[in-house]
Amino acid sequence: MLKFPGGIYAITLETADTEQLLMQVEAALAGGVAAVQYRDKSADVARRHAQASELIALCHQFGVPLIINDDLRLADLCDADGVHLGRDDGTLREARIILGKDKLIGASCYQSLELAQAAQSAGADYVAFGSFFASPTKPAAERADVALLSQATPLIHIPIIAIGGITLANAPHLLDAGADSLAVLSALFNTPDIRSAAHALNQLFEAEPEE
């Protein structure tokens, strides 16, 4: 059974240029990201299926899981490693029935510890809180307080992911507060050197320095 890894959780940029998408994700994988989420809200079903299928193959070359954002049907059709569900994307129970016990299912819990506890009880493999900082991807998203991570740590026993405007500068605050993983888009894929950006972010998860 898969377990959600700690580390950098890369969320893809939406693009019709599949070759560019694959190059971006390959650079992130080479830089050490621990998981990839394919996020595409377009209505182009054929493109999304093709991109997801190619990304799965690419991620598996690096031994990294590929998780589909919001689309349970696509995750099932492509045999992805899991699905990430938002508030309006269906139930965890339905996802588990369709995908089976060996796939990863994550849940957006926004600013709500209660949602996270409910998701944990329903069998989620990880929960995500956010948005912690101003995000170019979702500028209107409500903010979560960093203290939420500290409050969640004793109650949530599955990986806790922080999302929203995360950069190399502010990431340590989230890790210190209890985040197990950081979901990153702009600070990774909107940089001139994706591999170096991924490596720098990944260094935050390296083992404690020797005394």
Secondary structure as GFF3:
##gff-version 3
##sequence-region A 1 211
A	DSSP	beta_strand	7	11	.	.	.	ID=ss1
A	DSSP	alpha_helix	18	30	.	.	.	ID=ss2
A	DSSP	beta_strand	35	38	.	.	.	ID=ss3
A	DSSP	alpha_helix	45	61	.	.	.	ID=ss4
A	DSSP	beta_strand	66	69	.	.	.	ID=ss5
A	DSSP	alpha_helix	72	78	.	.	.	ID=ss6
A	DSSP	beta_strand	82	85	.	.	.	ID=ss7
A	DSSP	alpha_helix	92	99	.	.	.	ID=ss8
A	DSSP	beta_strand	104	110	.	.	.	ID=ss9
A	DSSP	alpha_helix	113	121	.	.	.	ID=ss10
A	DSSP	beta_strand	126	130	.	.	.	ID=ss11
A	DSSP	alpha_helix	147	152	.	.	.	ID=ss12
A	DSSP	beta_strand	160	163	.	.	.	ID=ss13
A	DSSP	alpha_helix	171	177	.	.	.	ID=ss14
A	DSSP	beta_strand	181	184	.	.	.	ID=ss15
A	DSSP	alpha_helix	186	189	.	.	.	ID=ss16
A	DSSP	alpha_helix	194	202	.	.	.	ID=ss17
A	DSSP	three_ten_helix	203	205	.	.	.	ID=ss18
###
